[in-house]
Amino acid sequence: MIPHVPAELSPYPPRDGNAITPWVDGVPFYARLLEVLRGAERSVWGAVSFVHRDFRFPDGTLLWDAFDDCAARGVDVRLLFWRNPRFSTAGPTDRPKRNVFHGLPEDLELLRRRGTRWRARWDDSLGDPRHCHHQKLWLVDVGESGERAFVGGMTLGTSTVDDSRHRRPGSRHDVFCELRGPAAIDVAHNFAQRWNEAAGDDATPPPWPDAASAGEFPLPSRVAAPAGDARVQITRTLAPGLYRRPARHPGASARSPAQGEEGIYHQYKAALESARRSVYIENQHPGELELLTRIDAALARGVTVVMTVPGQPLGAIRRARATAQRYWDDPGRDEVAPPRYAETFARLARLARHPRFTLAALAVNDERGGYREVYVHAKVCLIDDRWGTIGSANLVDISLCADHHSELNLAFWHQASARTLLRALVSEHAGLPAAELAALDDREVLDKFQETARENTSRRRRGLPTRGHCYALDPRTYAL
């Protein structure tokens, strides 16, 4: 049994009686989210990290129009935006990022021009612009019988609106999870806590439209009736000192958020230590040092492990890998301290010695006979066909450790959901019929993935079309 995060490390308890629905890729998820927004009766709340101002839902509806329509029906719409103070003003070197709604004068003018009636606040990174409020969540009709929460990793970006075929340029693979039932109150509390204690400085825009109407509001107190049979625990990363008021809603522990939280990190470590058969991971990063150490130990005891990552990783990952390589190639390296991530990449390389480990990426056959990469942005882990987590946290120290501003994950103990999601992902990535995978156990499913990924790597070397999207990478040279 994979343990829960204990009360001394997280305010949110494991709760039974939930229903969860994972949504794979942006077109299905955003179509579903828009459907729920259009059916909202009382409230729509969202925490936004990255957003393109011209984002449209799959049917063409402009993002701002969807929220305006809700507000026009009398729905309480509240959006909490991350704001990085580094980009709060345009300077000679630091230009405002176009995928963050900073609350700059031009942003506020957009709201004024549209006659925006919904409420907004900005939650700053303040003293450390390297970190961000990375949570992505949506809540609809909080405290009502139709209450729903959504937790995941998808940003409101144009490249996110993609489907399982990944045929559009700049394709992106991602996952979100819909939640109904008692655990939704913890997602709602997290939002309300952040809203009420949102950080800012003199340059931070005031609440929209004004402090009175977008001021503090009561924390949620109603736990929803059971909606299914899944056990769910909401976990977070929080930097110390961001928020100070402890949770007081039913079932929550009195742990002060002022201490910071590493609940997601603790959950990952405990889950990997408990794995006995299979581990399937999708993440934007190739692993954090302590988690890679636990993956190594799991492989040593016979667990099958697949980790799906971007074949063309972030520039920061490539730079860190190049720095590690220069350190290893330096004859005088014993006289200098190793770079920050040198041991992480060394630990990843060690996994190559395990025959039951595959590091994989995704790409599609293009019309010119080549291959076009699919960027893996999902943050998913599935273990033993019994447990899983979906959320915003990347497998890197700045996302898992408590110096990061905020992350949010949903962990579930539910065999049917874990089985279904694993087979859906492998079917999509390996191009295998879902019916074929349904008859296999978790290890056999990952064996099929590994066989396909390795064969596809061989086919790529020969310039041949691949089956499905997955192909195997060499952990020893990843990101070089």
N, C-alpha and C positions, 0 to 999 in steps of 0.2 A: 504494500500500500504506500503510495507516494504521500508523504506527510504534508500537512497544511503549514502555512506561516503562522507561528504562535502569536498570541495577543500582545506579548511584550515587544514584538517587532512590527506589528501592523494593527491599525485600529479596526480593520474590517475582518469579520469572522467568516469561516466557511458557512454557506447557507444552502440548505436543501430545498428542493421543490421548484427548481428553475427549468426553463426551456431555452435552449440556445440554438441559433441557426447561423452557421458560418456562411459568409458570402465571399466567393472567390472571384477576384478580378473586378475592375471598376464598373463596367457596364451593368452587370447584375446588381452590384451593391448600390450604386447611385440611382438606378431605377427604383430599387426597393426603398431607399431613403426618401426619394421624392414622393413616392406613393404614401409613405407614412406622414411626411410633412403635410401633404394635401389633406390627409384625414385627421390632422391634429385638431383637438377641440379646446384645450386649455393652455398648453405650454410647449415651446420648442426652445431647448437650450443646447448650445454647442461650444466646445473649446476648440479653437482653431490655431494651429501652428503655422502652416504654410498655405497660401491661397493665391490663386491667380485672379485678378479682378475681372477677367473675361470668362471665368469658368462657367461652363454650361453642363447641365445634366444630359444624359443620353438622348432625351427627346428634344433637346435644343433649348430648354428653359434656362434662362440666365439665373445664376445663383441668387443675385440680389432680388430678382423678381419673385423667386420662391419664398423668400423671407417676407417681402412686402405683402404678398398675398396672404400669408399667415397672419401678419399683424392687422391687415385690413379686416379679417374675420374676428378680431378681438383676441387672438392668441397671444400669450405672453412670450415674446421672442427675445432671447438674451444670447448674445454672442460674446465670448471672451477671447480676445486676440492676444497672441504673443507679440511683444514688441522688443526688439533688440536696440538698446540705446546707441550702439555703435553706428547704426544706420538711421538715427533719428533726424539727422540733418545731412544735407548733401555737402560733402567736402571734396577736396581735390583728389583724394585717394579712396575714400569710403563713400560709395554711392548707395543710395537706398536700394535694397533688394526688392525686385518687383514681385517676388512670391511671398512677401510678408506684408500684411496690412498694418503698417506701423502707426496709423493715426496721424500721419503727416498732414499739413494743411491741404494738400491735394486730395487726400483720403477723406478728410472732413468735408471738403467741398463736394466730393462725390455724394456723400450722404445728404448734404443740404440740397443739392440739385435734384436728388431723387425724392426729396420730402420724406426721408426715412423715419418711420414711426417706431421701429423696434429699438431695443436697448443694446448698448455695447460698452464694454470696458476693455482696458489694456493692462496686461500683466507683464511687467518688465523683467528683463534679465538683470537690470541694475548694474552692480559692480563687476560682473563677469560676463562679458558678451560672448565668450567661447561656449557658454551653455545656453540652453533654451528651454522654454516650456514646450515640450515635445508631445504632450498628450493630444490624442484625437478622440473625441467622444461626442455623441449626440444623445439627447434625452427628449422624449415626447410624452406629453401628458403625465408629468410627474405627480404621483399621489392619486392618480385616477385609475379606474379599472382597466383602461387600455394602455397603461404605462409601458414604455419600451425604452431600453438603453442600447446604444451601439458603441462598441469599443474596438479599436483596431489601429492600423497604421497608415491608412490611405490619406494623402493630402488632397486638398481641393485644387489639383493641378490638371492642366489639359492632357498631359501624358498618362494620367491615371485612368482616364475614361477609355478602358481597353477591355477586350473580351478574351476568351480562352484561346482564340486563334492567333492573337498577337500579330496581326498583319499590318498595323499602322506604324509609321516611323516613330521612333522613340518609345516603343512598346514597354509597358511596365506591368509586372505581376505583383498583386497585393491581395490582402485578406482583411476582412472586417468581421465582427461577430455581433449578431442581434441577440439581445437578452430580454426575457420576460420572467418575472417572479421576484422573490424576496431580495436577491442580491442587487437588484436595480437601485435600491435605496442607497447603496454604498457609492455607486457611480454618481447619483444625484447629490449626495453629501459632498463628494470630492469637488464637483462643479461649484456648489454653493459656497463651500469653504474658500475656494480660490476666488470666486466672484467677490465675496464679502471682504476678503483680505488682500485683494489685488495690489501688487506693489507698483510704485511709481516714484518719479522725481519731478522736479520743476518743469521738465520738458515733456512729461507725459500728458497726453490730451485728457481733459476731464471726461467723466462718463458721458455717454451719448444717450439721449439728447441733453440731459442735465443731471446733476448729482442727486436731485430730489427723486426723479422718476427712475433713475438707474442706480439708486443707492442700495444699501444692504437690504436683504430680505430674510425671512425665517428659514432656518435649515429644515430640510425634509424630515418628517417624523413618522410617516405611514409606511409600514412594510407591506408590500403587495402580497396578495394571496398566492399560494402555490400555483404554478403554471405548467410544471413538468416534473421530471424525476432526476434532474442533473444537480449535482453539488457544484457550487461555484464560489470562488473566493476572488475578490478584487484586490489587487496588489499594486503598490506604487513605488516609484523612486521620488524622493523629495529632498531638496537641499535643506540643511538645518537653518532655522530662523525665518524661513519664508512665511510660515503661518504659525499661529500660536494658540489658537483655541482648539481644545480637544473635541473629538466627536462625542455627541451625547444622544444619538438616535438609538433605537432599540437594537441590542445585540453588539454594539460597538464597544471596543475597549476604551479606557480613558487615557491611553497613551498620547502624550503631547506631540503634535507635529513639529514643535520647535526643535526636537531632537534630530529631525530628518528621518528618512525612511529608506531602507534597502530591501523592501519586501520582495520585489521581483527577483533580485539577485539571490536572495535566500531561497526562494522557490525553485529557481533554476538549479542551484547547487543540490538541493534536496532531491529534486526529481531525477537528475542525472545519476546521483548516487544510488537511487532506488531502481533504476532501469535494469531489467533482467532479460529482455528479448530484443527490443528494437527502439531506436531513437531516430526520428525524422525531424530535421530542422530546416527552416527557410529563414534567412536573415540577410540584411544588407551588409553586415560585417562577418568576417570569417571566424569569429570567436574571441572570447575574452580568456585571459591566461588561466584563471582558476577553473573556468568551465571546460576549457580544452584539456586540462589535467584530469578532470572527471570523465570526459569523453574517452581519453586514453585508457583510464582504468576500466571503464565499461567495455571497451573493445577487448581488453585483456581478459575479461571474464566471459567473453563470447557473445556480447551484444552486437547486433548489426546496426551500423550508424551511417546515415546519409545526411549530408549538409549541402543545401542548395543556396548558392550565393551569386552575386553578379559576376559574369565573366569579365566585364570591364568595370572594375570597382571605382569607388570615389577617388578623386585625386588625392585626398588626404591619406587614404590607405596605400595608394601607390607610392607616395612620397615616404611614408613610414617604412614600407618594405624596402625601398631603395636605400634609405638611411641604415637599416639593419644590415643590408648586404655590404655596404661600404665598411661598416664596422667589422663584419666577419672577414672581409678581404684585407683588412689593415693588419700588417705584421705586428704593429705596436698596440693592438687592441687591449692587451692585458694591463696597460698603463692608464687606460681611460675608462670612465663609467660607460656601461652599455646604453644604447638609446632606449627610450621608453618602451618601445614595442618589440625590441629584438627578441626577448625570450618568448613573447607571444607567437611570433612567426616561427621561431625554432620549435615550439611545441606543436604548432600546426604541421610543420614538416615531418615531425616524428610520427604523426598519424598515418603517413604513407606506408609504414611497415606493416600495417594491419590489413589483411586481405578483405576483411568485412567492412572496411571504411571506404566511402566514396565522397569526394568533394566534387560537386557538380554545378554547372551553370545552365542557362537556358538560351536558346537561339532558334530562329526559324529559317527555313530555306527561302532565299529571296528569288525574285524573278530573273536575276542574272546568273543564277547557278552558284551563288555564294551563300553566305550566312549573315543574318542580322541579329544582333544580340537583343535579348529581352532583359530589361533591368529588374532584378529581384529586389523589391522593396518590402516584402512581407516580413513579419516578425511572428513566426509560428514555431512551436515545438510540440511534437506528438510522441508519446512514450507508451510502449507495450500494448497498444490498442485499447488503452484504458484512461489515459490522462492527456490533457493538452493545455496549451496557453496561447492566446492571441492578444496582441496589443501593439504598443508603440515603441517598446524598448528594443534597442539594438544590442547585439552581443559585443559590447565594448565597454571599457571601464567608465567612460564619461556618460554612458546611458544607464549603467547599473549601480554605480556608487553614489553615495549621498551628497556629492558635491554638484551633481546635476540638478537642474531646477525641477523638472517634473516629467515623469513617465507614468503610464497607466496600462496594466495588463489584466486580462480576465483569464483565470485558471479554472479548468473544469475537470471533474471526476465523473466521466460518463462514457461507458464503453461504446454505445451506439454512435455517439457523436464523433468520438476519436476514430472509430473504424470507418465511418462514412467519409470524414474529411481526408484521412490518409489516402483512401482509394480514389477519391475525386482528384486530389492533387497529383497522384502518380498516373492516373489515367490521362490527365491533361498533359503532363510533362513528358511521359514516355510514349504517348500515342497508343495506349493499350485499351481494349474495350472494358468498360466498367463491369460488365457481366463476368468477364474472365477473372478480374481481380476480386470480385465478390466471393468467389469460391476459395480464395487463398487466405492463409493466416498472415499476420503482420510481417514476419520475417520473409515469407515467400513473396509478399508484395514488394518489399525492399530489394529482394534478390532480383526481381524482374526489372526494377528501376536501375539497379547497378549494371545488370547485363546490357540493358538498352543504352545507358549512358556511355559505357565503355565501348560498345560497338559503334555508337555514333561518333566518338572521338576517332576511332579507326577510319570511319567513313569520311570524316572531315579531312583527315590527312591525305586521302585519295581524291578529294574534291567531289565526293558523291553526296546525293541528298540524304538527309537523316530521317529517321522515324521519330515522330514526336519532336520535342524541343530540347530534351536534356542531353548534355554531353559531359564527360568526366574531365576534371582538371587535375593537375599535379600539385598536391599540397606543398611540395618542396619549392615550387617556383611561382606560387600564386601571387598575383599583383606585380610581378616583375615585367 
